Amino acid sequence: MSQNDLVDVIELPRPQKAGISLSSIVLIIGILSVAVVFAIALARQRETQPTSGPAPVFNFTTFNGETYSLSDFRGKVVVLNFWAGWCEPCKDEAPALQSTWEYFQSQNADVVYIGIAYADNGPSSLKFLSDFGITYLNAPDLGTRISDMYNIRGVPETFIIDKNGNVVEFILAGVNQEKLLRSVNRALALSNEGGAG
């Protein structure tokens, strides 16, 4: 065998094709997807409930089947309360919400109360409304769509919205009658000073 024949027998390694395999692409997409989910979760943790500025506008259908938008109540102070039938502090504050609602109605004040049932089922919500004789507008928050807009972290949470549609106060935890009267009267006074209405 000659030296030239030896060269023919030895095969040199072939260069690999440039590029990424399908499994590598799938792995990279999976890692990027997880990173995006974590980034969104971290961003959501940093978001807080609105304490000033325009209140997020939402549409809702009450337990009675009436459909509204928050914007329908421009020119009125809105008490927006997030609650649930399973929530003990919500039960504690329910009489104060109802009694102050009745008070402002008797005064013909430009005030609207809206209750949003957070992560609650229909029968539980309806029992809560019946047990406490709640007569102001109340609606389920299907899929927590409204709660997400307000970055609700738990219930109860209440927002006082002025006649111009701006959040003027955020109340974390339960409210009492004195606090509600003071907060709503303050919002009415601020709205009147600002020429709303």
Backbone as CSV, one residue per row, in Angstrom:
resi,resn,N_x,N_y,N_z,CA_x,CA_y,CA_z,C_x,C_y,C_z
1,MET,0.846,-1.172,0.000,0.000,0.000,0.000,0.891,1.234,0.000
2,SER,0.607,2.115,-0.842,1.422,3.332,-0.922,0.902,4.373,0.050
3,GLN,1.711,5.396,0.242,1.322,6.465,1.157,0.090,7.202,0.647
4,ASN,-0.060,7.296,-0.622,-1.233,7.961,-1.205,-2.507,7.182,-0.902
5,ASP,-2.388,5.852,-0.864,-3.565,5.039,-0.543,-4.002,5.242,0.910
6,LEU,-3.047,5.464,1.816,-3.355,5.702,3.210,-4.158,6.978,3.396
7,VAL,-3.814,7.950,2.647,-4.518,9.223,2.746,-5.967,9.032,2.344
8,ASP,-6.215,8.213,1.395,-7.587,7.995,0.954,-8.402,7.276,2.017
9,VAL,-7.760,6.430,2.829,-8.475,5.638,3.801,-8.849,6.478,5.035
10,ILE,-8.030,7.431,5.428,-8.297,8.246,6.612,-9.325,9.311,6.251
11,GLU,-10.403,9.284,6.983,-11.433,10.310,6.738,-11.285,11.418,7.759
12,LEU,-11.229,12.591,7.268,-11.146,13.752,8.138,-12.545,14.083,8.650
13,PRO,-12.619,14.599,9.897,-13.951,14.959,10.397,-14.590,16.027,9.522
14,ARG,-15.834,15.835,9.273,-16.560,16.797,8.436,-17.062,17.943,9.298
15,PRO,-16.993,19.144,8.784,-17.518,20.276,9.568,-19.028,20.132,9.744
16,GLN,-19.497,20.457,10.960,-20.934,20.374,11.209,-21.643,21.534,10.541
17,LYS,-22.894,21.280,10.224,-23.702,22.321,9.594,-23.938,23.441,10.596
18,ALA,-23.863,24.644,10.094,-24.134,25.802,10.953,-25.636,25.891,11.197
19,GLY,-26.032,26.350,12.410,-27.456,26.499,12.710,-27.797,25.864,14.042
20,ILE,-29.059,26.008,14.397,-29.539,25.523,15.677,-30.567,24.434,15.418
21,SER,-30.482,23.392,16.213,-31.425,22.287,16.041,-32.821,22.704,16.507
22,LEU,-33.807,21.980,16.084,-35.195,22.247,16.463,-35.369,22.142,17.972
23,SER,-34.736,21.163,18.597,-34.874,21.026,20.047,-34.260,22.224,20.776
24,SER,-33.195,22.774,20.257,-32.592,23.968,20.868,-33.526,25.168,20.731
25,ILE,-34.173,25.287,19.598,-35.113,26.394,19.381,-36.284,26.282,20.359
26,VAL,-36.812,25.083,20.522,-37.925,24.865,21.453,-37.488,25.199,22.880
27,LEU,-36.289,24.792,23.267,-35.764,25.080,24.602,-35.613,26.591,24.815
28,ILE,-35.091,27.293,23.845,-34.915,28.753,23.947,-36.270,29.444,24.067
29,ILE,-37.229,29.027,23.271,-38.579,29.619,23.339,-39.191,29.358,24.714
30,GLY,-39.003,28.151,25.248,-39.528,27.832,26.580,-38.908,28.706,27.660
31,ILE,-37.599,28.886,27.600,-36.906,29.727,28.587,-37.378,31.175,28.470
32,LEU,-37.501,31.681,27.259,-37.972,33.058,27.066,-39.405,33.228,27.567
33,SER,-40.251,32.231,27.347,-41.641,32.311,27.817,-41.707,32.389,29.336
34,VAL,-40.920,31.561,30.001,-40.888,31.585,31.465,-40.384,32.947,31.953
35,ALA,-39.359,33.483,31.299,-38.818,34.790,31.681,-39.867,35.888,31.530
36,VAL,-40.644,35.845,30.459,-41.693,36.843,30.239,-42.761,36.733,31.320
37,VAL,-43.182,35.519,31.658,-44.186,35.323,32.703,-43.689,35.887,34.037
38,PHE,-42.430,35.599,34.382,-41.870,36.130,35.629,-41.775,37.652,35.596
39,ALA,-41.405,38.214,34.466,-41.307,39.678,34.348,-42.671,40.328,34.535
40,ILE,-43.699,39.738,33.945,-45.060,40.273,34.099,-45.497,40.157,35.551
41,ALA,-45.220,39.035,36.184,-45.603,38.846,37.592,-44.892,39.860,38.484
42,LEU,-43.619,40.089,38.234,-42.883,41.083,39.024,-43.437,42.484,38.808
43,ALA,-43.752,42.806,37.575,-44.325,44.129,37.281,-45.666,44.290,37.981
44,ARG,-46.481,43.241,37.982,-47.791,43.304,38.658,-47.630,43.494,40.162
45,GLN,-46.590,42.891,40.746,-46.370,43.057,42.179,-46.043,44.502,42.525
46,ARG,-45.412,45.192,41.608,-45.044,46.587,41.857,-46.218,47.533,41.647
47,GLU,-47.226,47.080,40.911,-48.391,47.931,40.673,-49.195,48.033,41.960
48,THR,-49.683,49.222,42.209,-50.501,49.420,43.400,-51.872,49.911,42.975
49,GLN,-52.768,49.921,43.920,-54.106,50.418,43.659,-54.013,51.916,43.358
50,PRO,-54.866,52.401,42.451,-54.840,53.836,42.162,-55.271,54.654,43.378
51,THR,-54.513,55.676,43.705,-54.844,56.549,44.839,-55.139,57.976,44.387
52,SER,-54.893,58.242,43.111,-55.200,59.554,42.540,-55.258,59.399,41.026
53,GLY,-55.680,60.456,40.364,-55.777,60.415,38.906,-57.043,59.731,38.436
54,PRO,-57.173,59.600,37.117,-58.389,59.016,36.556,-58.640,57.586,37.042
55,ALA,-59.870,57.346,37.457,-60.265,55.991,37.859,-60.400,55.136,36.605
56,PRO,-59.873,53.916,36.619,-60.064,53.031,35.471,-61.557,52.833,35.189
57,VAL,-61.937,53.041,33.952,-63.355,52.935,33.557,-63.656,51.488,33.166
58,PHE,-64.785,50.994,33.620,-65.184,49.616,33.334,-66.686,49.564,33.120
59,ASN,-67.121,48.533,32.425,-68.543,48.240,32.255,-68.890,47.108,33.216
60,PHE,-70.140,47.100,33.675,-70.554,46.025,34.566,-72.045,45.774,34.411
61,THR,-72.435,44.553,34.724,-73.843,44.168,34.732,-74.182,43.734,36.151
62,THR,-75.176,44.402,36.728,-75.539,44.138,38.121,-76.160,42.754,38.265
63,PHE,-76.296,42.340,39.510,-76.975,41.076,39.788,-78.429,41.126,39.328
64,ASN,-78.981,42.328,39.147,-80.362,42.492,38.651,-80.424,42.547,37.128
65,GLY,-79.282,42.450,36.459,-79.251,42.435,34.996,-79.153,43.804,34.340
66,GLU,-78.918,44.862,35.118,-78.770,46.202,34.550,-77.305,46.420,34.168
67,THR,-77.086,47.024,32.995,-75.728,47.247,32.507,-75.373,48.723,32.585
68,TYR,-74.174,48.993,33.109,-73.676,50.360,33.266,-72.202,50.425,32.908
69,SER,-71.733,51.660,32.790,-70.311,51.943,32.717,-70.005,52.911,33.848
70,LEU,-68.811,52.851,34.396,-68.438,53.804,35.433,-68.602,55.233,34.911
71,SER,-68.346,55.427,33.623,-68.460,56.774,33.045,-69.899,57.298,33.055
72,ASP,-70.894,56.411,33.219,-72.293,56.853,33.314,-72.522,57.726,34.542
73,PHE,-71.617,57.650,35.515,-71.811,58.343,36.784,-70.944,59.592,36.931
74,ARG,-70.421,60.098,35.795,-69.710,61.381,35.852,-70.676,62.426,36.370
75,GLY,-70.164,63.328,37.194,-71.022,64.333,37.819,-71.539,63.875,39.176
76,LYS,-71.163,62.657,39.582,-71.531,62.141,40.900,-70.268,61.614,41.581
77,VAL,-70.251,61.663,42.899,-69.188,61.004,43.652,-69.533,59.519,43.692
78,VAL,-68.550,58.685,43.418,-68.762,57.240,43.397,-67.974,56.589,44.536
79,VAL,-68.663,55.774,45.314,-68.016,54.924,46.308,-67.960,53.534,45.678
80,LEU,-66.762,53.107,45.328,-66.550,51.822,44.663,-65.949,50.862,45.680
81,ASN,-66.732,49.845,46.042,-66.324,48.923,47.100,-66.176,47.517,46.546
82,PHE,-65.008,46.914,46.760,-64.762,45.525,46.378,-64.954,44.658,47.619
83,TRP,-65.750,43.597,47.500,-66.128,42.765,48.635,-66.315,41.323,48.176
84,ALA,-66.550,40.452,49.129,-66.885,39.046,48.820,-67.733,38.489,49.958
85,GLY,-68.611,37.574,49.630,-69.479,36.966,50.627,-68.726,36.147,51.659
86,TRP,-67.548,35.651,51.326,-66.754,34.832,52.243,-65.842,35.678,53.136
87,CYS,-65.857,36.988,52.946,-64.924,37.901,53.615,-65.531,38.433,54.915
88,GLU,-64.920,38.082,56.054,-65.445,38.535,57.350,-65.381,40.059,57.516
89,PRO,-64.262,40.739,57.169,-64.258,42.203,57.280,-65.311,42.872,56.381
90,CYS,-65.652,42.216,55.260,-66.700,42.753,54.377,-68.052,42.719,55.094
91,LYS,-68.270,41.662,55.854,-69.517,41.554,56.623,-69.567,42.634,57.700
92,ASP,-68.415,42.923,58.291,-68.354,43.955,59.329,-68.678,45.340,58.781
93,GLU,-68.243,45.631,57.546,-68.447,46.969,56.998,-69.767,47.125,56.236
94,ALA,-70.435,46.028,55.899,-71.656,46.085,55.086,-72.732,46.994,55.680
95,PRO,-73.022,46.952,56.981,-74.043,47.851,57.530,-73.676,49.330,57.371
96,ALA,-72.389,49.665,57.505,-71.952,51.063,57.346,-72.116,51.518,55.900
97,LEU,-71.800,50.653,54.970,-71.979,51.004,53.556,-73.460,51.251,53.252
98,GLN,-74.322,50.343,53.694,-75.744,50.495,53.418,-76.320,51.735,54.100
99,SER,-75.971,51.965,55.364,-76.555,53.107,56.087,-76.075,54.443,55.509
100,THR,-74.814,54.532,55.106,-74.351,55.802,54.516,-74.944,55.992,53.119
101,TRP,-75.135,54.897,52.401,-75.817,54.981,51.106,-77.220,55.555,51.305
102,GLU,-77.951,55.040,52.271,-79.303,55.535,52.553,-79.269,57.004,52.979
103,TYR,-78.266,57.371,53.774,-78.138,58.764,54.215,-77.960,59.699,53.012
104,PHE,-77.046,59.384,52.122,-76.808,60.263,50.973,-78.013,60.288,50.029
105,GLN,-78.723,59.181,49.928,-79.942,59.169,49.117,-80.993,60.088,49.729
106,SER,-81.127,60.078,51.044,-82.119,60.933,51.715,-81.760,62.418,51.581
107,GLN,-80.483,62.710,51.362,-80.022,64.093,51.190,-80.039,64.526,49.723
108,ASN,-80.481,63.642,48.839,-80.444,63.881,47.391,-79.044,64.299,46.937
109,ALA,-78.041,63.729,47.550,-76.653,64.049,47.198,-76.283,63.358,45.887
110,ASP,-75.338,63.956,45.195,-74.837,63.377,43.945,-73.825,62.284,44.273
111,VAL,-74.329,61.197,44.827,-73.473,60.096,45.275,-74.056,58.779,44.776
112,VAL,-73.161,57.910,44.286,-73.540,56.571,43.843,-72.618,55.577,44.530
113,TYR,-73.167,54.482,44.991,-72.375,53.393,45.551,-72.408,52.237,44.549
114,ILE,-71.244,51.634,44.321,-71.144,50.455,43.456,-70.349,49.397,44.214
115,GLY,-70.949,48.248,44.392,-70.254,47.118,45.010,-69.840,46.131,43.932
116,ILE,-68.610,45.657,44.013,-68.104,44.669,43.057,-67.717,43.419,43.839
117,ALA,-68.384,42.307,43.544,-68.122,41.032,44.219,-66.870,40.404,43.627
118,TYR,-65.835,40.335,44.443,-64.515,39.859,44.030,-64.366,38.371,44.301
119,ALA,-64.036,37.609,43.275,-63.753,36.173,43.415,-64.798,35.472,44.279
120,ASP,-66.046,35.702,43.963,-67.159,35.166,44.742,-68.139,34.520,43.776
121,ASN,-68.825,33.472,44.215,-69.813,32.866,43.322,-71.177,33.536,43.501
122,GLY,-72.030,33.397,42.525,-73.335,34.053,42.516,-74.179,33.810,43.753
123,PRO,-74.428,32.538,44.145,-75.258,32.289,45.326,-74.688,32.919,46.602
124,SER,-73.391,32.850,46.783,-72.759,33.449,47.966,-72.942,34.967,47.965
125,SER,-72.764,35.579,46.800,-72.925,37.031,46.675,-74.364,37.441,46.958
126,LEU,-75.312,36.722,46.369,-76.721,37.069,46.555,-77.149,36.893,48.010
127,LYS,-76.635,35.868,48.676,-76.936,35.676,50.095,-76.393,36.840,50.913
128,PHE,-75.170,37.272,50.618,-74.553,38.404,51.316,-75.422,39.650,51.160
129,LEU,-75.830,39.955,49.923,-76.648,41.143,49.660,-77.972,41.069,50.409
130,SER,-78.572,39.885,50.432,-79.843,39.700,51.136,-79.662,39.803,52.647
131,ASP,-78.631,39.154,53.170,-78.392,39.158,54.619,-78.211,40.571,55.167
132,PHE,-77.581,41.438,54.389,-77.289,42.789,54.870,-78.221,43.848,54.288
133,GLY,-79.234,43.415,53.528,-80.211,44.356,52.979,-79.586,45.409,52.073
134,ILE,-78.598,45.008,51.296,-77.874,45.944,50.426,-78.763,46.321,49.244
135,THR,-78.952,47.637,49.043,-79.828,48.105,47.962,-79.094,48.913,46.886
136,TYR,-77.842,49.256,47.113,-77.118,50.003,46.076,-76.628,49.036,45.000
137,LEU,-76.144,49.576,43.886,-75.725,48.763,42.746,-74.628,47.783,43.142
138,ASN,-74.790,46.541,42.733,-73.788,45.505,42.976,-73.693,44.602,41.770
139,ALA,-72.459,44.171,41.476,-72.228,43.342,40.295,-71.144,42.313,40.580
140,PRO,-71.229,41.176,39.900,-70.134,40.208,40.006,-68.960,40.675,39.156
141,ASP,-67.774,40.304,39.553,-66.575,40.620,38.774,-66.113,39.346,38.094
142,LEU,-66.751,39.021,36.992,-66.460,37.783,36.288,-65.023,37.795,35.785
143,GLY,-64.270,36.779,36.165,-62.873,36.681,35.745,-61.971,37.710,36.400
144,THR,-62.417,38.355,37.449,-61.691,39.417,38.175,-61.178,40.515,37.235
145,ARG,-61.900,40.772,36.165,-61.513,41.782,35.178,-61.442,43.174,35.802
146,ILE,-62.471,43.548,36.564,-62.506,44.882,37.179,-61.475,44.968,38.300
147,SER,-61.404,43.930,39.111,-60.439,43.894,40.212,-59.010,44.037,39.702
148,ASP,-58.719,43.406,38.573,-57.383,43.524,37.991,-57.089,44.956,37.563
149,MET,-58.097,45.647,37.038,-57.902,47.045,36.621,-57.530,47.930,37.810
150,TYR,-58.047,47.576,38.988,-57.793,48.365,40.198,-56.686,47.749,41.072
151,ASN,-56.046,46.693,40.562,-54.948,46.023,41.269,-55.345,45.589,42.684
152,ILE,-56.543,45.051,42.798,-57.046,44.598,44.098,-56.155,43.473,44.617
153,ARG,-55.769,43.571,45.874,-54.931,42.561,46.518,-55.728,41.706,47.491
154,GLY,-56.899,42.149,47.881,-57.752,41.435,48.826,-58.990,42.269,49.059
155,VAL,-59.872,41.781,49.856,-61.091,42.537,50.141,-61.261,42.654,51.643
156,PRO,-61.915,43.705,52.087,-62.505,44.792,51.302,-61.472,45.860,50.925
157,GLU,-61.730,46.501,49.813,-60.986,47.677,49.373,-62.010,48.644,48.793
158,THR,-61.859,49.930,49.089,-62.834,50.944,48.666,-62.118,52.124,48.024
159,PHE,-62.701,52.627,46.960,-62.184,53.794,46.257,-63.250,54.876,46.270
160,ILE,-62.853,56.100,46.575,-63.752,57.246,46.490,-63.354,57.989,45.219
161,ILE,-64.306,58.148,44.316,-64.067,58.760,43.007,-64.876,60.047,42.925
162,ASP,-64.219,61.156,42.554,-64.926,62.440,42.522,-65.805,62.581,41.283
163,LYS,-66.484,63.704,41.202,-67.447,63.939,40.113,-66.785,63.989,38.738
164,ASN,-65.480,64.228,38.718,-64.746,64.282,37.453,-64.163,62.931,37.054
165,GLY,-64.418,61.908,37.849,-63.927,60.571,37.516,-62.519,60.296,38.007
166,ASN,-62.040,61.077,38.999,-60.702,60.874,39.554,-60.773,60.212,40.923
167,VAL,-59.849,59.295,41.162,-59.743,58.686,42.487,-59.200,59.755,43.433
168,VAL,-59.927,60.012,44.516,-59.467,60.983,45.509,-59.067,60.308,46.811
169,GLU,-59.471,59.040,46.963,-59.069,58.315,48.166,-59.178,56.817,47.934
170,PHE,-58.193,56.107,48.460,-58.202,54.650,48.454,-58.193,54.197,49.908
171,ILE,-59.123,53.312,50.264,-59.227,52.824,51.638,-58.957,51.320,51.627
172,LEU,-57.833,50.950,52.221,-57.468,49.551,52.337,-58.075,49.016,53.629
173,ALA,-58.763,47.923,53.545,-59.427,47.291,54.693,-60.823,47.873,54.891
174,GLY,-61.487,47.422,55.934,-62.881,47.792,56.166,-63.073,49.258,56.516
175,VAL,-64.279,49.730,56.262,-64.636,51.115,56.569,-65.746,51.117,57.616
176,ASN,-65.878,52.254,58.309,-67.000,52.411,59.235,-67.824,53.619,58.793
177,GLN,-68.940,53.826,59.431,-69.869,54.873,59.027,-69.213,56.259,59.091
178,GLU,-68.512,56.538,60.183,-67.881,57.849,60.349,-66.860,58.118,59.237
179,LYS,-66.034,57.120,58.936,-65.021,57.257,57.879,-65.678,57.487,56.525
180,LEU,-66.714,56.730,56.213,-67.400,56.890,54.927,-68.030,58.276,54.801
181,LEU,-68.725,58.717,55.841,-69.358,60.045,55.785,-68.306,61.133,55.561
182,ARG,-67.219,61.036,56.292,-66.153,62.038,56.163,-65.535,62.002,54.758
183,SER,-65.242,60.819,54.251,-64.599,60.683,52.941,-65.497,61.153,51.800
184,VAL,-66.766,60.753,51.848,-67.685,61.140,50.775,-67.964,62.642,50.831
185,ASN,-68.178,63.190,52.022,-68.402,64.638,52.132,-67.192,65.432,51.644
186,ARG,-65.997,64.933,51.943,-64.780,65.581,51.453,-64.739,65.562,49.924
187,ALA,-65.073,64.410,49.318,-65.079,64.298,47.848,-66.138,65.223,47.238
188,LEU,-67.308,65.331,47.890,-68.341,66.240,47.400,-67.845,67.687,47.459
189,ALA,-67.197,68.056,48.545,-66.686,69.417,48.696,-65.595,69.699,47.668
190,LEU,-64.675,68.750,47.471,-63.616,68.944,46.490,-64.193,69.082,45.090
191,SER,-65.179,68.237,44.785,-65.811,68.308,43.462,-66.510,69.625,43.249
192,ASN,-67.190,70.114,44.279,-67.904,71.396,44.155,-66.923,72.555,44.020
193,GLU,-65.797,72.502,44.750,-64.787,73.552,44.630,-64.168,73.569,43.238
194,GLY,-64.025,72.376,42.664,-63.400,72.275,41.349,-64.342,72.603,40.209
195,GLY,-65.580,72.952,40.526,-66.534,73.328,39.486,-67.168,72.145,38.789
196,ALA,-67.032,70.934,39.344,-67.649,69.760,38.724,-69.140,69.794,38.997
197,GLY,-69.823,69.106,38.140,-71.196,68.861,38.480,-72.185,69.549,37.689
